[in-house]
Amino acid sequence: MAGGRFITFEGGEGAGKTTQINLLRDSLKALSKDVVLTREPGGSPGAEQIRQLLVTGATNRWTPMTEILLHFAARREHLERTVWPALDRGAWVLCDRFADSTLAYQGYGHGQPIEEIEKVYEVAVGAFRPDFTAVLDIPVEVGLKRAAERNHDENRYESMDTAFHERVRNGFKAIATKEPGRCQIFDGTVPPEALQSEIRDAVKGRLGVKLS
């Protein structure tokens, strides 16, 4: 889309996505790139309202299929209001979570059929895909410990049991293995600056942009 790029960051709770997105933004801005930081669920006014329905409250607040539909409603709004307009003007869009999280959390984590999620994706999103996805992998106990240290009330998913988060972790690995042309797994326990160097090298190699 007019020279724009869509890069997504995926991983379990406490994987360090926000830190890495901010570091990559700084590198791209140093090259005078138009950079948009966004997130899912959320990223536009309407999608942020749906976010609050998903990330707060009791762990059993929604059934898995209801969660899927809410995520994709927020996703469509986010794409139409934020992502696609930014890409059309040539911006680089860096997104904290996208559809891989729905597959990992609601598919692998909650056990909803993957093919059903893919059907909803086709209706809500179509053929659009990220240009590159960085999957930050971290042991569940480490990630949940990090997440617990954050002072926020968006902890609905964090409150789900360890077995759920292990399934989510394995889901992200399975997604990345299935789509190596788009995804790359990174060790989320690596120190942030060293990890950012690996991510910059991947962006350079895959998308053809020089990053210092």
N, C-alpha and C positions, 0 to 999 in steps of 0.2 A: 504494500500500500504506500505508494509515493515515497519509497525509501525508508519508511518506518520499520521498526522491529519490535516484536513482542516477546519478551523474556519472562518466564515464570520461575518462581522459586517454590519448591515443594519440600515437605518433610513433616515429621511428627512434631509434637509439642516440644518447645524448647530447643529446636534444632539450630537456631541462630539465623533464621531467614532475614529478619529485619536488619541485623547488623550487616549482612552481606549485600543486601539490596542497597543500603545507604552507601556502602563503600564503592559498589559498582556505579551508582549514580554519580559520585564524586569523580570517578575516572572518566565517565562519559561527558560530564559537564566540562572537564578540563580540555576536552576536544571540541568544545562549543556545540555539543549535541543538545537538542531539545529533548529533555528527559521528563517523563511523567511517572511518578511513583503512585501505585494504587494497591488495592487489596481485595480479597474475597473471603467470605461474603462481604459485600460493601463496594466502595469505590465510586458511588454516585448517591445522591440524596435518597432516592427510593430504595436502592439496594442496602444502604446503611440502616434504614428502618427495618428491613427484613433481617439484617444481621442480628439485631437485638433479639429477635424471636428465636434465633438459632443458637447463639452463644451464651445465653443466660437462662436461668431457670433450672428445673430438675432434669436429671439425665434422661428420664423417661417422658419428657414433655411432649415429644413427637414420636410417631412411628417412623421407621426407616424410610418408607416410601414418601411420607409427608416431608421428611427432611430433604429428600432428593428433589422434590418439586419446589420446595422453598429455595433451595440453593440455585436451581436453574432459573427460577423467576428472578432472583437477585442477579444472576449472571447475565441474563438477557438485558436487563436494565443497565447493568454496568457496561456491557459491550456497546449498546446503542448510545449511551450518554457520555461515556468516558473513553473507552479503549479505541473503538473504531474512528471517532473524530480525531483523536490524537495521532493514530497511525496515518490517517488520510493527509494530515499536514506534515508528515515526515518525522514525527517524534519517535523516540525509543521509549516504549512503555515497559516498566519493570513492575511485575505484579506478585504480591505476596499471596500465593495460592491461586489455583485455577481449577479446572475440571478434574485433574488428577487427584485432587484432594477428595472430591466427591466419590470417585472410584475407590480410593483407598479407605476412606472413613465409612461411607454408606455401603459400598460394595464388599470389600474385603473385611472391614471392621464389623459391620452389622449383618453381613451375609446376604445382602440383596443381590439378585442375579446381575452379573456384569452386563449381559446383553440388554436388560431392561434400562439400565443407566445409559448405555450407548444409544438406545432408541430415543430417549429423552434428549440426549446431546444433539442428535441429528435434527430433531425438531426445533430446539431452542437455539442452537449455535450453527448448525450446518457444517460446511467443510472447513471452517476456520480452525486453525491450530496455532499454538505458539511456535515461534521460530527456534527457540531453544528453551529447554527446561533443566534447571539445576536442582537435583534431588539431594538434599542434605540428610545424610543418614547418621543416626545417633542412637546408642543404646537407650531403651525405653526408660530405665530407671534414672539415667543421667538427664534425659530431656524433661521428665516429669519433675525432677528436683529443681532444675533451672526454672521451669514454668511456675512452680510453687513459690519461687522467690520474687516473682513479679507482683506488684500491687495493683490488682485489677479485679473486676467482677465478671469478666467474660471467661468463666472457667467451667462452663457446662461440659465441654469435651474433655478437659483436663481431669474432671471428676470421674470419668468412666474408668472401669477397672483395668488393671495391667494387661490382662489377656486381650482385651479389646485393642489396646495400643500396640501390643505385639503383632496382632493381625494387621493393623494399619501399617506398621513398619514393613512387614513382609509384602503388603500390597504395593507400597511404593517401589520396593525392589523389583517386584514382578512387572510393574508398569514400565520401569526403566529398562528392564531386560527385553521386554517385548518391543520397545521403540528406541533402539540405540541411536538411530539417526537424529532423534529429537532430544533425547534425555541423556544425562550423564550423572552418575552417582558420585558424591563427594563425602569425605569423612568429616562429619560435623564436629568431631572432637579435636580437630586440628586447630591450633591458635588462629584467631580471626584474620590476621594479616597474611599468614601463610595460606590459609584457605582462600582468601580473596585473590591471591596470586594465581592459584590453580583455576579459579573461576574466570579470571581475566584471560588466561591462556586459552581456555576453552572457548570463550566468546571470540577471541581473536582468530582461532583456528576454524571455528564453525561459521562465523558470520563475517569474517574478513575485515575486522576493524582493529586498528593498532591501539593498544592501551598501555600506558606507562605503569 
